[in-house]
Amino acid sequence: MSVRKRTLRVLAGAVSALALALSFGAPSASAATAGTTAAKTVTSGWNNWSCKPSAAHPNPVVLAHGTFANSWDNWLVAAPYLVKRGYCVYSLDYGQGGVPLFYGIGPIAKSADQLSAFVDKVRQSTGAQKVDIVGHSQGGGALPRYYLKFLGGAAKVDKLVGIAPSNHGTTASGLSRLIDIVPGARKAVSLAMPGAEDQLVGSEFMKKLNAGGDTVPGVKYTVIATKYDEVVTPYKTQFLSGPNVRNIELQNLCKWDISEHAAIGTIDTIAFHEVANALDPAHATPTTCASALS
C-alpha cells in the first residue's frame, strides 16, 4: 500500500472515530423515527408559542442540544420535566450539516447566529426581557458562551446551565492526539465536521472563546459534570472560572450515579433536579440520589 493511500485511510479512520466519540447518545435512524412519535406525545407546553411566563418563572428556558443531536431527541425527558415545573420551554435545531436529525456539526460561530435569532424569537413571543439557556455538551458550553461573549447575548440571558459542556476543548478520550499526529487530519475533520473540530483542544475557536476569561458580566453560570464523561475529557475542563459560577460534580450529589456524557444530558433526573435548582435558586432543594424519583 502506498504512503498516500495509507495516510488517506488513517485520516478517514480518525474522522470516523471522532464522529463516533462525539455522537454518544445520537439516535439511530430507527430510534429517530420512533422518537418522533414519542416527542408528539410528551411535548405539551414544550415549544408552545402561546406560553406566557409566570411571575414565579419569568424567564423562558431555551434548550440547546449537543453535537449530532437535535431539538427533540436530546430533551425528551428534560423538557417535560421543566414544563411540569411551570416553565415556558423551547428547543432549537442548529448547526445543520446536510444529514437529517444529526445536527450541531456546522461551524459554531454560525450556529451561534442561529441561537441568537432563536432567543430573539422566544423573547418576542413571550414578552420576556431575558431567557435562561440550558444546554448539553456543545449546547451548554462552546455554543452559548460564544453567543454571550461575541453576539450580544449577555444582555438577553440571565442564566446559563451547562450539562457536560465543552468549555475548554476536549481530548475526546485521546482521539485529538491522534488527529494532531496524522498530517492533515485536523483539517479533514474541520472540513467534514467543523463544529466537532471547533471543540477539540487547541482549536482556533477555543483559543478565541477563552481568551480574556471564561465568563461575561451579568450572567449566572452553572456547570454540571460527571466524572464518567468519556466525550468531553478530561471532565474537569468543563468547569468555569470567574464570578457567578457554580461548578458541580454529579457524583458529589449522588455517588452511585454512573451517568456518562450522553446519559447526564438526556435521561438523568438527578442532574435535571440540579438544573431546576440553578434556574430557581430561591426555591432550591437538596439534590440527592432520591432526586431520581422526583
Secondary structure, DSSP 8 states (H G I E B T S, - for coil): --HHHHHHHHHHHHHHHHHHHHTTT---HHHHHHHHHHHHHH-TTBT-TT----SSS-S-EEEE--TTB-TTTT-TTHHHHHHHTT--EEEE-----SSTT-BS-S-HHHHHHHHHHHHHHHHHHH--S-EEEEEEGGGGTHHHHHHHHHSSGGGTEEEEEEES--SS-B-GGGHHHHHHHSTTHHHHHHHH-HHHHTTBTT-HHHHHHHTT-S--TT-EEEEEE-TT-SSSSSGGGG---STTEEEEEHHHH-TT----HHHHHHT-HHHHHHHHHHH-GGG-----GGGGG-
